[in-house]
């Protein structure tokens, strides 16, 4: 599992000496070793750089292809939405959406629920400013 999570060669390194991303991957390696049928990822992208995000998504895709049920709790929907076959949105303690992710991107009131639609286009530097539309 260490190889699968990119930690090969770190077998003897104390966990407290690992970087934040490595500690997260070590936790994933432990979960994978348990071979659970249902795996819950809680904010799996927190504090990860782009290569770390790619690695987490590869693991998620592989686990899904193995028939595992994967639940991902995240505020960073743009990093995982294309992998999901179901999307549930909670807003102010209530479920406000339960359906297909693509449908949510086209029809759901994402902005009203505090979610920036990831399909917004970036064409210039000013588009990267996350601000409310005027």
N, C-alpha and C positions, 0 to 999 in steps of 0.2 A: 504493500500500500504506500510505502514511502516513495518508491519509484513512480507509482501512478500519480502521486501528488507533487512530484518534482523535488522530493527531499532525499533522494539517494545520495549517499556520501555524508549524511548528517546523523547517521544512526547513533553515534556516540556523543553528539553535541547536547549538552544540557538544554532543556526546553527554555529555561530563563535566558539563555544566550541567543536564542533565535530572534529574528526580526518579527515585527507584527504580522506581516504576511506569512512568514514561515510558521508562526504559531497557529495561525488560522488553518494553514494547510495540514499541520500536524493534527489538529482537531478533526479535520475531515478524514485524514488517514485512519484515525482511531474509529471513526464512525463506519468507514468502509470495511474495516477489519471485522466489525460485528455482523456484516452481511444482512442488515435489516431490510425488510421489504418496503418500508416507508421511511423516507429520510426528510427531515425538516432542516432547511437552511434559513437561519435568521440573520438578515443583513449580510449576506455572503460577500458583498463587494466593498464593505466599509474599509477604508484605508488601503485599498489595493491599487496598484498602478495598472496600466493598460495590459501588460503581459499577465498580471495576476488575474484580471477579469477574464481574459481569454482562457486561462488555465481552468478557472472555476467553471466556465461555461462548457469546456470540453468534458470535464468530469460530470457535469449535470447531463449533458447529451449522452454520454456513455452509460451512465446509470439508468437513464430512461430507456435506452436501447436494450438494456438487460432486463427490462420489465419492472424496474423499481418505480414506486410512486414517489414523486418529488414535490414537496411543498416549499415554496420560496417566499419568505416574508421580506419585503424590501420597499424602500422609498425610491430606488433607482430603477424604475420600470423599464427604461430604455435599454438597459443592459441585458434584460432577460425576456422581454415580452415576446420576441420572435421564437423563443423556445417553448412558450407556454401553449397548452391546448385549452386552458380555462383560466379566466381572470376573475378574481373576487376583489372588489374595492371596498374598503372600510373607510367611512368618513364620520368623524365625531361619534365614534362608538357604534355606528350602525352600518350594516351592509347596504350599499347603495347600488352595487352592480355585481352581477354574477352571470357570466357568459363568455363568449369567445373574444379573445383579445383584439382581433381585427375589427370586429363589430364595435367594440368599445372605442377604438381609434376613430372610427367614422361617425358614430352616433352619440356616444356618451358625453355627458357634461363634465369632462375631465377637469377643466379649469375651475368649475364650481366646487369640485371636490379637492382642490389644492394640488392637482397634478398637471404639469406642463405636458402637453401632447408631444410625444417624441417625433411626430411626423412634421412638426414645424420645420421649415427649411432654413438652412444656414447658407446665406449667399455672401455675407460680408461680416466684418468684425463686429459691427453694431448689432447684428442678429444674435450674437453670442451673449448679449446682455439679457439676463433673465429679468424681464420687467413685464408688468401688466400691459396688455394692449390698450392703446388710447382710443 
